[in-house]
Amino acid sequence: MTQQKVEHNCDVLVIGAGAAGLTLALRLAADANVIVLSKAKLNEGSTYYAQGGIAAVFDESDSIDSHVDDTLIAGDGLCEEKTVRFTAENARKSLENLINYGVPFDKETDQDGEEKFHLTREGGHSHRRILHAADATGKAVQKTLNKAVEEHDNIHLFERYNAVDLITDKHLKREGKHCYGAYVWNRNSESVEVIKAKTVVLATGGASKVYQYTSNPDIASGDGIAMAWRAGCKVANMEFNQFHPTSLYHPDAQNFLLTEALRGEGAVLLRPDGTRFMPDFDERAELAPRDVVARAIDYEMKRLGADCMYLDISHKDKDFIKKHFPTIYRQCRKLGIKIHKEPMPVVPAAHYTCGGVVTDLNGKTDLDNLYAIGEVAYTGLHGANRMASNSLLECLVFAESAATHINTSHQQAREDVDIPAWDESLVTNSDEEVIIQHNWHELRLFMWDYVGIVRSTKRLERALRRIELLNQEVHDYYSNFKVSNNLLELRNLLQVSELIVKCAMERKESRGLHYTLDYPNQQENSQPTVLTPGNE
């Protein structure tokens, strides 16, 4: 029989509890009752693990035009300039709001004895414009926002809840393009509940967990992108998956990132024999955009048959390293690597999803009452390659713009609908969870091999065939067994993988993060790859 319905009501449901979701919740909570859904504990999202910083023009020698130009260059001709300018123009204000919450960005004293923010530089930037909290900026941002949210009476945190599906007119058995809330899986009680909301905001992050090697936490499984697609939203540019060039290569340090700020402060990349190689690939050397650096490392590893390359900052003073990179210094020391004396072994790892759910500058999607902000969204900011430290910035800027738009439309009357309970009448508990685990590992392995840093048409076709087979297996499984965390994530990872491969197959060129052996050159007048449900 259909389970007894547990229903929650709110003005705004925010799915995701990183920088984007919490910033938006705080901006709305003065006038709205907000529920924030967190798939795990609050500190398990990508924001918490972000090291580098947040880009904004604070230095007098810098300019918004320069930030715009750098972003457009890094995006390799596919950024939407209107979005880039909107983001750069609103960057400082968004950062100042974060500073007012109490984020402890690093400061320094200038020659006149005045205290100011310490700005670092990363790949693709022509100026020092990265605000940071040592090398653990995301941790500082997350902890500060957590504290502000936990102290707010109008914000209700639902930790250990997975969003299952958005509730749309389809669930009400009628025509329309509205979102009314979401079915959510309570991991504590292992039951599906209903959250009804006047407005729903996806802030679920990216989908790098589709790859075998990733810098992302386990929860980055593309949930928001998959749910939005199933609900009828367009997605764009899913072929552009950013591989961070420098993930620490060590069996006891999976997912540990070595921030680009290391290279911004003078670290160089070396072959196993100690020779530099980046000047052979790009005149910007180690400060070239991430797609260039990742491909160079991948090329050298394959050419030499090497397990890794090396990142060396040992020529810098030990006190400088400990001051600017304390987290990396301590982590490497635990692993027996003394970075002030020796280089660090590195490999590329899947890091960031440049594409996502198509939105406007207010974060609005194709569905009424549904918004998407942060890494889950496609705004046109990143184009074919995200520039360093524009990611947390995008979270902040679009959280602010979405909050403003939601506030202006919040007073409008919304239809009150009766949402049916989740139907588990025909399913049973699974005694074959190993099938999900096997399919999960198979997916991530062939995505790495066939849809990774270097691609080909044949590899993409192989990947799509495997996805179609796994999709059928998971569909049959999903129809017959009760919901579980691994099943929900595998279902979403398969959906996102299919979108990545289909976008990649449509792009008949190599550009930015998408490099294919069959189309090594760029086309003129290249456009974003947009997929529409039912037309793909």
VEXSE-933906 format. One record per residue (C-alpha): residue in one letter; x negated, y negated, z negated. Coordinates in steps of 0.2 Angstrom, whole numbers, plus 5000, padded with zeros to 4 digits. Layout:
// residues N
AXYZ...
END
This chain:
// residues 536
M500050005000T499549825002Q498549764987Q499249634975K498849464982V497649354972E497849174979H496849024975N497348844980C496248694983D496048534994V494348585001L493548755002V491648745005I490948915011G489048905007A488148824992G486548754999A486048575003A487448545015G488848625005L488448554988T488148374995L489848375004A490648444988L489948304977R490448174990L492248244990A492548284972A493048114966D494748134976A494948314979N494948484971V493548584978I493048764978V491248814983L490948994988S489249064985K488849234992A487549264979K486949164964L486648974968N484848984971E484849124984G485149025000S483848955012T483848785004Y483048844989Y481548924998A481248775010Q479448715007G479048565018G480148425015I481448305023A481048185038A481548005037V480847835041F480147755025D478447685031E478347515038S477247575053D478547705057S480247675066I481947755070D481447745088S479947845085H480847975075V482147985089D480748005102D479848135093T481448245090L481848225109I480148285114A480148435102G481848485108D481148505125G482448405135L484048485128C484348375113E485948265113E485148095111K486748015103T486648145090V484748125087R484947935085F486447955073T485448075063A483847965062E484847805059N485747885044A484247985037R483547855025K485347825017S485548015015L483948025007E484247884995N485847964990L484848124986I483548024976N485047944966Y485548124961G483748134954V482748244966P480948214961F480048174977D478148154976K477547974974E475847894975T475047724971D474547614985Q473047494986D474147354979G474547464964E476347484969E477147654968K477947734983F478447894990H477048004997L477348045015T476648195024R476548235042E477048395051G477048465069G477948365082H477948205071S476948055077H476947975059R476948025041R478848025037I479048185027L479748165009H479348314999A479248374981A477548464982D477748614992A479448664985T480548534991G482048644994K481948714976A481948534969V483448484980Q484448644976K484148634957T484648444957L486248474967N486648634956K486548524940A487648384948V488948514954E489048614938E489448454928H490848404939D492648444934N493348444951I492148574958H492448754955L491048874959F491449054965E489849144964R489649324972Y491049294984N490849345003A491949255015V492749395026D493749295039L494549125042I496449125040T497149055056D498849045065K498449225072H498649295054L500349205053K500749285070R501049125079E500249015092G499048865086K497348815082H497348785063C496348845049Y497248875032G495948945021A494949115021Y495049295015V493649315003W492849474995N492549454976R490949554974N491349564955S493049644956E492749724973S494349654980V494949544994E495749374988V496549234997I495949054996K497148925003A496448755007K496948595016T495248585024V493848725026V492048685028L490748815034A489048775027T488448955028G486648925035G485949025050A485749205056S483849245055K484249405046V484649485064Y482749505065Q481549625057Y480349495051T481049335044S480649195032N482549185027P483349265011D484449415013I486049315014A485649235030S486749345041G487649225052D489249245043G489949065047I489549085065A490349255067M491949195058A492149045068W491849135084R493249265079A494349115074G494249045091C492748915090K491448885104V489648915100A488148845109N486248875111M486149035102E484649085112F483548965103N482949055088Q481448975079F480049085074H479048995060P477249025066T476449055048S477349175037L476049255025Y475549435031H475449535015P476449695010D476849614993A477449445000Q478849475012N479749325018F478449205010L478249055021L476648945023T477348775026E476948675041A476348535029L474748645027R474348605045G474948425043E473548415030G472148485041A472348675040V471748765056L472248935064L470849055067R470649225076P469949365065D468249325071G468449145063T468649045080R470048925082F471248955096M472548825096P471548695106D471548825120F473448815121D473948635118E473048465116R474048445099A473248595093E473948655076L475148505076A476048565092P477948605090R478348775082D478748865098V477048825105V476148885090A477149035087R476949095105A475049065104I474949165088D475949305096Y474949305112E473249315102M473849455092K474449555107R472849515117L471749565103G472749705096A472649615079D473949635065C473849445061M472949285063Y472249165049L472648995042D471248905034I471248755023S469748805013H468748655019K469848545008D469448504990K470248634978D471048494967F471848424983I472548604988K473248634970K474048464969H474948464986F475248654988P475448724970T476748854975I475648924989Y474048914979R474849014964Q475749144975C474149184985R473149194969K474349324963L473949424979G472049404977I471949264990K470949114985I471448984998H470148864993K468848984998E469549095012P470949095025M472649165023P473349305035V474849245045V476149315057P477649225065A479349265057A481149215062H481549055053Y482948945060T484448955071C484548805082G486248845090G487848875081V489648825080V490048675091T490548515082D490648335084L489748195074N490948215060G490648405059K492348445066T492548615076D493848665089L495048715075D496048585065N495548575047L493948675050Y492248585049A490448655050I488848575044G487048615042E486148765051V487848855055A488248705067Y487748655084T487748465084G486448435098L485148375086H483848515089G483948555107A482848695112N481748685097R481948605080M480648485074A479948515057S480948445042N482448395052S483448545045L483748485027L484048315035E485448375046C486248455031L486248295022V486748175036F488148285042A488848325024E489048135022S489848105039A491048255037A491448205019T491948025026H493048105039I493848225027N494248085015T495047975028S496148125034H496448195017Q498048105013Q498948175029A500348295025R499848475029E501048615032D501248735017V501148915024D501349085016I499849185019P499949375019A498949475007W497449575014D498049745019E497049895013S498450025014L497550125028V495750125022T494750235009N493150215000S491650265011D490550405006E489350375021E488550205016V486950275024I487650245041I487850055038Q486050055032H485450145047N486350035059W485749885050H483849935052E484149985070L484949815075R483549715067L482149815075F482749805093M483249625091W481449595086D480749705100Y481949645114V482549475109G481049405100I479649275104V479449335122R480949405132S481349485149T483049525157K482749705155R482449695137L484049585135E485049715144R484349855133A484849755118L486549715124R486949905127R486349945110I487449805102E488949865111L488750045105L488449985087N489949865088Q491050015092E490350115077V490549965065H492349925072D492850105069Y492050105052Y492849935047S494549995052N494450155040F493450105025K493549975011V492549815012S490749815006N489349685006N488349775018L489749815030L490349635031E488549575034L488249705047R489849665056N489349475057L487549515062L488149615076Q489249475082V487949345081S486649465090E487849485104L488049295105I486149275105V485949395119K487349335130C486649155128A484949215132M485549305148E486349145154R484749045153K483749075169E482248975163S480948965149R481248815138G480748785120L481048935109H481749035124Y480349115134T480749245147L479449335158D480749335172Y480949155173P479349075166N479748895173Q480948765168Q482448715178E482948535182N484548465174S484548605161Q486148605150P486648675133T487248855134V489048855128L490149015125T492049005123P492949145115G493849245128N492849175143E491149235139
END
